[in-house]
């Protein structure tokens, strides 16, 4: 048993089967890597949103050296950074990656200043507010008098009695944002309820209960946002995670398309050497092909494999390779048609060349031109047969006649504005002449029926290959995930070991089975 098993394994078919299995695993792993690291998608027209945030800082200089400190988004949290720069005449910028701040410096100025910090972001992973952060230290108890303590206790009592499922922070926000606030809440909150003051009051109440909380400033990515201040959110440490809350609605989680600039007590921005400073944000969006963003994602993930891939080549070379990558699929189809189905064609790869010509010409225009050239060529070849010419001069004469036919069709197309005739120039001359010559020989040796059958078979296989390789989705997949051509290679080699009946032969030998 062992010897027979080893013989099967070590046979040509067994070895090819092993290589096919390994190639499938390799192609699957490489495909997964391209999707997860390089950001490839299975859709050819997938787009990536590129968000551009302009932070506009204005201030009046005091005549002293200027130094601006601005909080910046953390790399690798909710978004990836495509580029960032500072725009301002006479300003230099340096970023501190550990502190996540941009330091902008300049010599003393006299006129009012406008400085822009521009950052381009992509790939929102939507962390849903669950941002991994360091465990905060224990909250120090507040030192308050008995009257204020009684007020805070009463607010918490009302909050916890609120018929609402959720954390204490969510219940507290629900109570404070009530349309008709309780008298205790109304007395606790100030008359002028600015967002910052409201946030400080809520943090004060949470601190009383020993719940770590902090203020978060960021910007909602919305193209309508022009010269808008930063948005405020509340971040509460609960369940061993920092969770974000909308202070107005109490909704839990990081909103979609929200970029965090600053957390906690660290200021959003500081200006030294200026006063009356303001910071306003504007947002614009553009889209780019996800495929074109692969290089940026590869650099972001320190993936050096991208530098040695075909996707790092210039566009001209990539466009050429896009067609080469689809060829193995067409070749596999030809192998299946000939070795498994049993369809005979005029030459092995003639259908592939015809299908490529149909792509250049357009299906119906190319098919009509192809039919005209073949019919006229066959008529001319029939007349040449009577002259008893040798093989090479006869084929050469057919090639010349095909050139003349294409020339006439092109002139007629231009004269009468017929795009069908103009399509004739894209057909390969030698292959077309060879089809005509081969059809005539088959006609003479095997009869009209076999000759027409092979012409129809060649045209049918060419049309099937055309429908396959002209599909934009298939072309994209074979170029983006070209590692599957290795799988196709071993499938073709395995088909080369097939020695059984072809499908067309089953009908031929069917009477023998019935007699038996």
C-alpha positions in Angstrom: 0.0 0.0 0.0 2.8 2.4 0.9 4.7 1.7 -2.3 1.6 2.3 -4.5 0.8 5.5 -2.5 4.4 6.8 -3.0 4.3 6.0 -6.7 1.1 8.1 -7.1 2.6 10.9 -5.1 5.9 10.8 -7.0 4.1 10.6 -10.4 4.1 13.6 -12.7 0.4 14.2 -11.9 1.1 13.9 -8.2 4.0 16.3 -8.2 2.0 18.9 -10.2 -1.0 18.4 -7.8 1.3 19.2 -4.9 2.7 22.3 -6.7 -0.9 23.4 -7.5 -1.9 23.1 -3.9 1.2 25.1 -2.7 0.5 27.8 -5.4 -3.1 28.2 -4.2 -1.9 28.7 -0.6 0.8 31.2 -1.8 -1.6 33.1 -4.0 -4.2 33.2 -1.1 -1.7 34.6 1.4 -0.4 37.2 -1.1 -3.9 38.3 -1.9 -4.7 38.6 1.8 -1.5 40.6 2.3 -2.4 43.0 -0.6 -5.9 43.6 0.7 -4.9 44.1 4.4 -1.6 46.0 4.0 -1.7 47.6 0.5 -5.4 48.3 0.7 -6.3 46.5 -2.6 -10.0 45.8 -3.2 -11.9 43.3 -5.3 -13.8 46.2 -6.9 -12.0 47.9 -9.8 -13.6 51.4 -9.3 -13.2 51.5 -5.5 -12.4 55.0 -4.3 -10.6 56.4 -1.3 -11.7 59.6 0.3 -8.9 62.1 0.9 -9.8 64.7 3.5 -7.9 67.9 3.6 -8.1 69.9 6.9 -6.9 73.5 7.0 -6.2 74.8 10.5 -6.1 78.6 10.1 -4.4 80.5 12.9 -4.8 84.3 13.1 -3.2 86.6 15.7 -1.8 90.1 16.2 2.0 90.0 16.8 3.5 91.7 19.8 6.9 92.4 18.2 8.6 89.4 19.9 9.8 86.2 18.3 6.8 84.1 17.4 6.3 80.4 18.4 3.1 78.5 17.8 2.4 75.2 19.3 -0.5 73.2 17.7 -1.9 69.8 18.6 -2.0 67.3 15.7 -3.9 64.0 15.1 -2.2 60.9 16.3 -0.8 58.7 13.5 -2.4 55.3 13.2 -5.6 55.8 15.3 -8.6 56.6 13.2 -6.9 57.9 10.1 -3.6 57.6 8.2 -1.7 60.8 7.3 -1.0 61.3 3.6 0.8 64.6 4.0 1.1 67.6 6.3 2.7 71.0 6.0 2.7 74.5 7.3 1.9 77.5 5.0 3.1 80.9 6.2 5.6 83.4 4.9 8.8 83.4 6.9 7.7 80.5 9.2 9.6 77.2 9.8 7.9 74.1 11.2 9.1 71.1 13.2 6.9 68.2 14.5 7.3 66.4 17.7 6.1 62.9 17.0 6.0 61.8 20.7 4.0 64.8 21.9 1.9 65.0 18.7 2.4 68.7 18.3 3.6 71.0 15.5 6.0 73.8 16.5 5.9 76.8 14.1 8.5 79.5 14.6 9.2 82.9 13.0 11.1 86.1 13.6 9.2 89.1 15.0 6.4 90.4 12.8 4.5 93.7 12.6 1.3 93.1 10.7 -1.6 90.7 11.5 -0.6 87.1 10.8 -2.3 84.2 9.0 -0.7 80.8 9.4 -2.1 77.6 7.9 -1.5 74.0 9.1 -2.7 71.6 6.3 -3.1 67.9 6.8 -4.4 65.3 4.4 -5.9 62.1 5.8 -7.3 58.9 4.4 -8.6 55.4 5.5 -11.0 56.0 8.3 -11.1 52.7 10.3 -13.9 54.0 12.6 -12.5 53.0 16.0 -16.0 53.5 17.5 -14.5 55.4 20.4 -12.4 52.5 21.7 -9.0 54.1 21.5 -6.2 52.3 23.4 -4.7 54.7 25.9 -2.7 54.5 29.1 -4.6 53.6 32.3 -5.2 56.9 34.0 -4.1 57.5 37.6 -6.7 57.4 40.4 -8.8 60.6 40.5 -8.0 62.8 43.5 -11.1 63.6 45.6 -12.5 67.1 45.3 -12.3 69.5 48.1 -15.7 71.2 48.3 -17.9 72.7 51.0 -21.0 70.9 52.4 -23.5 73.0 50.5 -21.9 72.2 47.1 -21.4 68.6 48.1 -25.2 68.3 48.9 -26.0 69.8 45.5 -23.6 67.4 43.6 -25.0 64.4 45.6 -28.6 65.4 44.6 -27.6 65.7 40.9 -26.1 62.3 41.0 -29.1 60.8 42.7 -31.4 62.2 40.0 -29.0 61.0 37.3 -28.8 57.4 38.6 -32.6 57.3 39.0 -33.0 58.2 35.3 -34.9 55.3 33.5 -32.1 54.8 31.0 -29.8 51.9 30.4 -26.2 52.7 30.3 -23.2 53.9 32.2 -23.3 56.6 34.9 -21.7 59.0 32.5 -24.5 58.5 29.9 -27.2 59.0 32.6 -25.5 62.2 33.8 -25.4 63.6 30.2 -29.1 62.7 29.8 -30.0 64.5 32.9 -28.0 67.7 32.1 -29.3 67.8 28.5 -33.0 67.5 29.5 -35.3 70.0 27.8 -36.6 71.1 31.2 -33.7 70.7 33.6 -34.2 69.9 37.3 -33.9 72.8 39.7 -30.7 71.3 41.2 -29.1 71.0 37.7 -30.3 74.5 36.8 -28.7 75.9 40.0 -25.4 74.1 39.4 -24.9 75.2 35.8 -23.8 78.7 34.9 -26.1 81.2 33.2 -23.9 81.5 30.1 -23.6 77.8 29.0 -20.7 77.8 26.5 -19.6 74.3 25.3 -16.2 74.6 27.2 -17.9 75.6 30.5 -20.5 72.8 30.1 -17.7 70.3 29.5 -15.8 71.5 32.6 -18.9 71.1 34.8 -19.6 67.6 33.6 -16.0 66.6 34.2 -16.3 68.1 37.7 -19.3 65.9 38.4 -17.6 62.8 37.1 -14.4 63.6 39.1 -16.6 63.7 42.3 -17.6 60.1 41.7 -13.9 59.1 41.0 -14.5 58.6 37.3 -11.6 59.7 35.1 -12.8 62.1 32.4 -11.3 64.6 30.0 -12.1 67.0 27.2 -11.5 66.0 23.6 -11.2 68.5 20.8 -11.4 67.6 17.1 -13.1 68.3 13.8 -16.0 66.7 12.1 -15.1 65.9 8.5 -17.8 67.7 6.5 -17.2 69.7 3.4 -19.6 72.3 4.6 -17.3 73.2 7.5 -15.6 76.5 6.6 -13.8 78.6 9.2 -15.4 76.7 12.1 -14.1 76.2 15.6 -13.1 72.8 17.0 -15.8 70.4 18.1 -15.9 69.2 21.7 -16.5 65.7 23.0 -16.3 64.1 26.4 -14.0 61.1 27.0 -14.7 58.9 30.0 -12.6 56.0 31.3 -15.0 53.1 32.0 -14.8 49.4 31.6 -11.0 49.6 31.3 -11.4 51.7 28.1 -11.6 55.3 27.2 -15.1 55.9 25.7 -16.2 59.0 23.8 -19.5 60.7 24.4 -21.3 63.4 22.5 -22.0 66.1 25.2 -25.2 67.3 23.5 -26.9 64.0 22.9 -25.1 61.6 25.2 -24.5 59.2 22.2 -21.6 56.9 22.9 -18.8 56.2 20.5 -16.6 58.0 18.1 -18.7 59.6 15.3 -17.9 58.7 11.8 -15.4 61.0 10.1 -14.3 62.7 13.3 -10.6 63.5 13.7 -9.3 64.1 17.2 -6.6 66.8 17.6 -6.3 67.2 21.3 -7.1 65.3 24.6 -7.1 66.3 28.2 -5.5 69.3 29.8 -3.0 69.9 26.9 -4.0 73.0 25.0 -5.2 72.8 21.4 -2.8 75.6 20.4 -0.6 78.3 22.0 0.8 81.4 20.5 3.9 83.1 22.0 4.7 86.5 20.6 1.1 87.3 19.7 -2.3 88.0 21.2 -6.0 87.8 20.2 -5.2 84.5 18.6 -8.0 82.4 16.9 -8.1 78.9 15.4 -10.6 78.0 12.7 -10.9 74.8 10.7 -12.0 74.2 7.1 -12.5 70.8 5.4 -12.4 69.7 1.8 -12.7 66.3 0.3 -11.3 64.7 -2.9 -11.4 61.1 -4.1 -8.7 58.9 -5.6 -8.5 55.3 -6.8 -7.8 52.9 -3.9 -5.4 51.1 -6.3 -3.3 54.3 -6.6 -3.2 54.7 -2.9 -1.5 51.3 -2.5 2.0 52.9 -2.6 1.2 55.3 0.3 -0.3 52.5 2.4 2.8 50.3 1.7 5.1 53.1 2.9 2.9 53.7 5.9 3.2 50.1 6.9 7.0 50.0 6.0 6.2 47.4 3.3 9.3 47.3 1.1 7.8 44.6 -1.2 5.9 47.3 -3.0 9.1 48.8 -4.4 9.8 45.5 -6.2 6.2 45.0 -7.5 4.7 45.9 -10.9 2.5 48.5 -9.3 5.5 50.7 -8.7 6.3 50.9 -12.4 5.4 53.9 -14.6 1.9 54.1 -16.0 2.9 53.1 -19.5 4.6 49.9 -18.4 1.7 49.1 -16.1 -0.9 49.5 -18.9 1.1 47.0 -21.1 1.4 44.5 -18.2 -2.4 44.8 -17.6 -2.9 43.0 -21.0 -0.2 40.5 -20.4 -1.6 39.5 -17.0 -4.9 38.5 -18.7 -3.3 36.3 -21.3 -2.8 33.2 -19.0 -6.6 33.2 -18.4 -7.2 33.2 -22.2 -4.6 30.4 -22.6 -6.3 28.3 -19.9 -9.6 28.7 -21.9 -7.9 27.6 -25.1 -6.4 24.5 -23.3 -9.8 23.6 -21.9 -11.5 24.0 -25.3 -8.9 21.9 -27.2 -7.8 19.2 -24.6 -11.0 18.8 -22.6 -13.9 19.9 -24.9 -12.1 18.8 -28.1 -12.7 21.8 -30.3 -10.3 22.1 -33.2 -9.2 25.7 -34.2 -7.1 27.2 -37.0 -3.8 27.3 -35.0 -3.4 27.0 -31.2 -3.4 30.6 -30.2 -5.1 32.1 -33.2 -8.4 32.7 -31.3 -6.4 34.7 -28.7 -4.9 37.0 -31.3 -8.3 37.5 -33.0 -9.9 38.3 -29.6 -7.2 40.9 -28.9 -8.0 42.5 -32.3 -11.7 42.6 -31.4 -10.9 44.6 -28.3 -9.0 47.2 -30.3 -11.8 47.4 -33.0 -14.9 46.9 -31.0 -16.9 43.7 -31.1 -19.4 44.2 -33.9 -17.2 46.3 -36.1 -14.3 44.0 -35.7 -16.4 40.9 -36.2 -17.8 42.2 -39.5 -14.4 43.2 -40.8 -13.0 39.9 -39.8 -15.8 38.1 -41.7 -15.3 40.3 -44.8 -11.5 39.7 -44.9 -11.9 35.9 -44.5 -14.6 35.6 -47.1 -12.8 37.8 -49.7 -9.5 36.0 -48.8 -11.0 32.6 -49.4 -12.3 33.6 -52.8 -8.9 35.0 -53.8 -7.1 31.9 -52.4 -9.5 29.6 -54.4 -8.5 31.4 -57.6 -4.8 31.1 -56.7 -5.2 27.3 -56.4 -5.7 27.0 -60.2 -2.3 28.6 -60.8 -0.5 25.7 -58.9 1.9 28.0 -57.0 4.3 26.7 -54.5 3.4 27.0 -50.7 5.6 30.1 -49.7 4.7 32.2 -52.8 1.1 31.3 -52.4 0.9 32.3 -48.7 2.9 35.5 -49.6 0.4 36.3 -52.3 -2.5 35.8 -49.8 -0.8 38.2 -47.4 -0.4 40.9 -50.1 -4.1 40.4 -51.1 -5.1 40.8 -47.4 -3.1 44.0 -47.2 -4.9 45.3 -50.3 -8.3 44.3 -48.8 -7.5 46.2 -45.6 -6.4 49.2 -47.6 -9.6 49.3 -49.6 -11.8 48.9 -46.5 -9.9 51.7 -44.7 -10.2 54.1 -47.7 -14.0 53.3 -48.0 -14.4 53.7 -44.2 -12.7 57.1 -44.3 -14.6 58.2 -47.5 -18.1 57.2 -46.2 -17.4 57.7 -42.5 -17.7 54.0 -41.8 -15.9 53.0 -38.5 -16.5 49.4 -39.4 -14.1 49.6 -42.3 -11.5 51.6 -40.3 -11.4 48.8 -37.8 -9.8 46.5 -40.4 -6.3 47.9 -39.8 -6.1 46.3 -36.4 -6.2 42.7 -37.6 -2.9 40.8 -37.6 -2.0 40.3 -41.3 0.0 37.2 -41.0 -2.5 35.4 -38.8 -5.4 36.4 -41.0 -3.5 35.2 -44.1 -2.6 31.9 -42.3 -6.3 31.3 -41.4 -7.2 31.8 -45.1 -4.4 29.4 -46.2 -5.2 26.8 -43.6 -8.9 27.0 -44.4 -8.3 26.4 -48.1 -6.0 23.4 -47.4 -8.6 21.9 -45.1 -11.2 22.6 -47.8 -9.2 20.7 -50.4 -8.1 17.8 -48.2 -11.0 17.3 -45.8 -13.9 18.9 -47.6 -16.0 22.1 -47.3 -17.8 21.0 -44.1 -14.6 20.5 -42.0 -13.1 23.7 -43.3 -16.2 25.8 -42.3 -16.4 23.9 -39.0 -12.8 24.9 -38.1 -13.4 28.5 -39.1 -16.6 28.6 -37.0 -14.8 26.9 -34.1 -11.9 29.4 -34.3 -14.3 32.4 -34.4 -16.5 31.0 -31.5 -13.5 30.4 -29.2 -12.2 33.9 -30.1 -15.5 35.4 -29.2 -15.6 33.5 -25.8 -12.0 34.7 -25.0 -13.0 38.2 -26.0 -16.0 38.2 -23.6 -13.6 37.0 -20.9 -10.7 39.4 -21.4 -12.7 42.4 -22.3 -14.5 42.3 -18.9 -13.1 45.2 -16.9 -13.7 43.4 -13.6 -11.7 40.3 -14.7 -8.9 42.4 -16.1 -8.6 44.3 -12.9 -8.5 41.2 -10.7 -5.9 39.5 -12.9 -3.6 42.6 -12.7 -4.2 43.4 -9.0 -3.9 39.8 -7.9 -1.5 38.5 -10.6 -0.2 35.8 -8.3 -3.1 33.6 -9.4 -1.4 33.3 -12.8 0.9 30.8 -11.0 -2.2 28.8 -10.1 -3.3 28.9 -13.7 0.2 27.7 -14.8 -0.1 24.5 -12.8 -3.7 23.9 -13.8 -2.5 24.1 -17.5 0.3 21.7 -16.7 -2.1 19.3 -15.0 -4.4 19.5 -18.0 -1.4 18.5 -20.1 -1.4 15.1 -18.3 -5.1 14.4 -19.2 -5.3 11.6 -21.6 -9.0 10.7 -21.3 -11.9 11.3 -23.7 -12.7 14.8 -24.8 -16.3 15.9 -24.5 -16.8 15.9 -28.3 -15.6 12.3 -28.5 -18.3 11.1 -26.1 -20.9 11.6 -28.8 -18.6 9.9 -31.3 -18.2 6.8 -29.3 -21.7 6.7 -27.8 -22.9 3.9 -30.2 -20.1 1.6 -28.9 -21.4 2.0 -25.4 -25.0 1.3 -26.5 -23.9 -1.9 -28.4 -22.0 -3.1 -25.4 
